[in-house]
Amino acid sequence: MSSRTTSDTRSSAAAPPEAEERRPRDLGWLAPALTFVVILAVWEASCRLFHVPPFILPAPSAIVAAGADLGVAQWRLHLVATLEIVLLGYAVSIMISLPLAVALTASRLLARTVYPLLIIIQSTPIVAIAPIIVVLLGTNILPRVVIACLVTFFPLVVSTATGLRATPEELIELSRSLRAGRAREYTQIRLPYAIPYIFSALKVSVTLAVIGTVVAEFVAAEKGLGFLILFSTSYFRVPQAFAALALLVTASLILYHLVALAERVFFPWSLPKGERN
């Protein structure tokens, strides 16, 4: 009996700590999933128990029914229209933000000149200037892309510039002592150090792109999930508006996880040790 206990103690002591950490981590998805299910159940029960009118707060079952009534073709039409603006605005924001961040770190004069303008743009409520942008640029796709870009590019610029400046000075001095050019300094030293900062901003910005697109669709659009929410609420089709909102949140979460997956696949060394597996 004592020998068996001793052997069990030895095997548990010899077990690697990674195996012990893996067990709760594998079940880490269970807590939020159960919480979400409980919230839906309480929501459904409350709406049925207190007879809440659907035009005030629809039950989850009413939301699902309204989504099914609209049809797959209509959902695909509005979802594709929204994702088109999100991805275009996001891509334009990346193409502008990353070179601008490099330029800001390379020139102090440019940083002192441009940073106040960036802060002014970021401090201006996008809801307030969205109608003005539509008046200036028309009601086509361009103003919606511009609005999505304006919402997303500031975090990208600031976070990328912060990452580029976080490079240890010893490495910069060593590269200069070896007569490395500015291009190699940025591509081989500064940018690798900035990768965690860049992807942190990318994950935040992709959700902001969704917000900017919805704001743009509220102002000027004939299709898209934002337009569908505005149209549904104006006719008191609240369950349909909630269904569009649920699809919008789902799309935003998927985009966020796709950016996180890209970091995990292409730059696994930039992740903390506990997130690399």
Secondary structure, DSSP 4 states (H G I P E B T S, - for coil): -HHHHHHHHHHHHHS-HHHHHHHHHHTTTHHHHHHHHHHHHHHHHHHHHTT--TTTS--HHHHHHHHHHH-HHHHHHHHHHHHHHHHHHHHHHHHHHHHHHHHHHH-HHHHHHHHHHHHHHHHS-HHHHHHHHHHHH-SSHHHHHHHHHHHHHHHHHHHHHHHHHTS-HHHHHHHHHTT--HHHHIIIIIHHHHHHHHHHHHHHHHHHHHHHHHHHHHHS-SSSHHHHHHHHHHTT-HHHHHHHHHHHHHHHHHHHHHHHHHHHHH-GGGS-GGG--
